[in-house]
Amino acid sequence: MKRQNEINAVDALLQIMPFITGMDYCCERFPDDETSQRKEVDFILTNKCAGQISLAIEHTIVEAFRGQITYVNRSYNIVSEVAVRCNGKLPLDRYYYLVVPDELVGALHRQAILRFVDTVSLWVLKIAPTLQIDGHANMLYEDNSVLLVCGGSHVTANGTIGRIPGRPNDQESLAEKSLWFAIEHGLDKFSKYKDDGYETLLCLQDISGEVHPSMLIKIENDRERKALITGLIDYLIVFASVDDIMVVGNVWKEHDLLYNPSPFNRRFQNEKGVWLPLE
């Protein structure tokens, strides 16, 4: 069964591809949901014109760094435990955010989480009253810096502590590696479909806002990777998403063309479910 973000991606592509190819499509089937001993793509879009080429499509998420989704979810749960200990005991004229770095979140398990929550909660209760609005304080915990920020004052948020995700070091390099990992995920499935006469489309859902077309150019500087991308991917479209709703789509690759940046007639925007090019 397809997830909602995958359904949203199919709907976007059904509207966008006619602007790119001049052809209309319908979603024929979902090979990845079928019983097969081989790796299969997520969707097949069949050309409505008989005898025309259909599209084999792989959809995958691009994180800012490998494990971003896990980090966001785990850090939310951990900070929520700190909030339970602290809410109702903090100054009532301001609110706070806690930033726990991904390296530390990844290292905390079971009893280690309880120790972290105990230690950080006591520190927050001690230091929070001393912070002015926009002020911050750091605590070193197992060689990692935990940050407490006084975010401001708001009637519905005062007296509480929330969470802001941290940014890992070397963000650009991590984002490039994450992009290649997502591209490889599609390459693993496309060879069979190219042999069967399909055009291939890699649909990347960028949840990070960190990837950009110049990263694809850098990846193609590697001859082996360039040969794979050139030979197996006909279209590469990147969607920026908010809560799994695709809001903007940019064509990065169209047959032999690599765009950096994408031209306006290859940039698309979702306006209440209707996708149109920006030109």
N, C-alpha and C positions, 0 to 999 in steps of 0.2 A: 504494500500500500504506500502510495506516494505521500510525502510530507507536504505541508502547505507551502513551504518555500519553493519546492520543486514544481508544484502546480502553478504558483505565481510566475516562475521562470518560463514554463511552457506558454502561458497566456501572453507574456511579454514577447516571446519569440514569434508566436503566431501573428502578432501585430507588426513587429519590426521587420521580419524577413521580406515581406513584400516590397518594402521600400528599398531593400538592398538588392534583391534578385529580380524584382518585377513579377514574381510568382506568388500564388496563394497556396497555403498549406493547411493540412489538418493533422491532428495528432492521431497516428494510427495505432500505436501500441507502446508498451513499456517493457522492452526485452529484459531489463535487469530484474523485473518481478517474475519472470518466467523461469521454468526449470531448465537449467543449462549447466554443462560442465565447464564452459568457458566464461571469461569475463565479458559482460554485455554492457552496452550503453544504456542510459536511462530512458531515452525517448527516441521514437522514429517519427519525424514529420514527413508525411507523404505529400508530394506535389499534386495539386488538384488537376493539373494538366496531364493527361495520359502520356506516358512515354518520357516524361521529364524526370530529372534526378531528384531523389528524395534525400533528406538530411538525417544523419545519425548524430545524436546529440548526447553529450555527457555534461552533467551539471555537478559542480562541486564548489565548496566554500573555500575562500582564501582568508586565512587568519593573518593578523599582523605578525604573529610568530607562532610556531608550532605549539599547540596546547593553549592558545589564547582563550578558547571557549571554556575549557576546563578551569583555567585560572580565574576567569571572571566569575564562574559559578561558585567555585570553592571559596574565593575571597569574599564573595557576598555572604555565604553561609557563616564563615568565620567571624566577619565583622558584625553580623547579626547577633552572634553570641555575645560579643563585647557590648553591643547596644543594649541587650537585655540586662546585663550587669549594671550599665551606666545610666540608662534612661530613667528619669525621675530624680536623679542625684546631680544633674548638671545644671549650670546657671540657666535660668529661664528667660534671659534676654538675648540669647544667641544660640546658634547651632554649629555642629562640627562635622568634619569628615575625617576618616581614617584611611590612610593609604598603606597597604601591605604589599611589598614587592613580590613579583612572581616567583623568584628563586626561593623565598621563604615559604610562600604558600605551598609550593611543590614539595617542600621538605617536611611540612607539618602533617602528621598522621596520628589519629587516635589520641593516646595520652598526651602527645606533644601538642595537640590542639588545645586540650584542656589547660595545660601549663601556660601556653601562650595567652589564652583568654584570661586566665587568672592574673598573670603578670601585667599584661597591657591594660586591663580594666583598672587595676589599682593605679597605674601610671596616668591614665586618662583622667581619672577622678581627681588626682593630685594636681595635674598640670592645666587642665581645662579652665579653671577659674582665673588663671593668670594670663590667658591669651585674650588679646583684643581682637576685634573683627579684622579679618585678613591676616592675622598673625598665625604663626605656626611653631611647632616644636618637634624635635626628632628624638627618638629613642633607639638605641642600638640593641638589637635582639639577635643573638647568634650570628654576629657579623653582618646583619642586615639592618638597614635604617627604616624604621617605622615612622610615618609622618602623621601628625595630628594638625589639622587646619581648622581655624575658626572661620566658618564660611560666611557669616553675616547674621542678620536678624530677620525672622519672618514668623508671623503669628502661629502658623501651622507647623513650623519646623523647630522652633526654639526649644531647647532642653533635650534635643535628640542628637544622636551621632549616626551618620551614614557612611557610605563607602565611595571612594573614587579609585578606579583601577590605576595601577602604576604602569609606567613605561619601562621596558627593559633597556639595558645598555645596548649600543650598536643596533638601533632599531632598523636602519636602512638595510643592513646586511641580513638581519633576521627576516625582514619582509621579502627580500629577494629570494631567500631560501624557501620561504613559505609559498611564494608564487611558483617556483619551479616544482615543488612537491605537488601542487594542485595541477600543474600542466602535465606532469608525469602520470597522474591519476587518469587523465584522459587518454594519453598516448598508449597506455597499457591496453586500451580497449578498441582503438580505432583501426588497427591494421586489418582485422577481419572485415570490417565494413568497407574500407577502401577497396579491398580485393573483390567485394561483392558489388561494387559500382556506386556506392553511396558517396555523397559529399559529407564531410564531417564538420561539426561545430562544437567547440568547447565553450561552455557557458560558465563563467566564473562569477560567483557571488561574493563580492568584496564586503566583508563585515567590519573591516579595519579602517578603511580610508587611507591606508598606508601604501598601497600598490599603485604604480603609474606606468604608462606605456614605455618610458625609457628603460624600465627594468627588463622588458622583453627584448629590447635591443641589446642590452648587456648579456642576457642569456644567449642570444644568437651569436655572440662573439665566440662561443664555444662551437667548434665545427660539428662535433657529434650531435650536440643539442639542436643546432640549426638544421641539420639534415633531418632529424626526427620531426621537428616542428614544420619544416617546409613540406616534407613528404606525407605527413599524416593529419595535419590540421588545415582545413580550408578556411574556416572562419573562427575567430576568437573574439568573443563579446564579453565585456566585463560589466556587471551590474553592481552599482552601489545600492545597499539595502538598509532599511531601518525597520527593526522588528520583523525581519523576513519579508517585508514588502519592498519590491524592487522600485526604486524611485528614479534612477538615471541609468541609462545603458550606453556604453561607448564601444564602437567597433575598433579593435586593436589590429586585427589581421583579416584581410579579405583576399584569398588566394595568394598571389605573390606580393601583395602590398602590405607593408607594415606602417601603421599610422602613429605618429608622435609629434603633435597631439592628433587626436581624431578630428577630421574635418567636421564642420557643423552638420552636414547632411549624413554623417555617420554617428551623430550624437542624438540620443533620444531621451525624452522625458515623459514620465507617467503623470498625467493630469486626471485624477479621479478615475483611474482604470483605463484611460485612453492614451495610447503611446503614439507620439508624433516626433518627427525630427525637429531639431532646433532651428534649422534654416527657415 
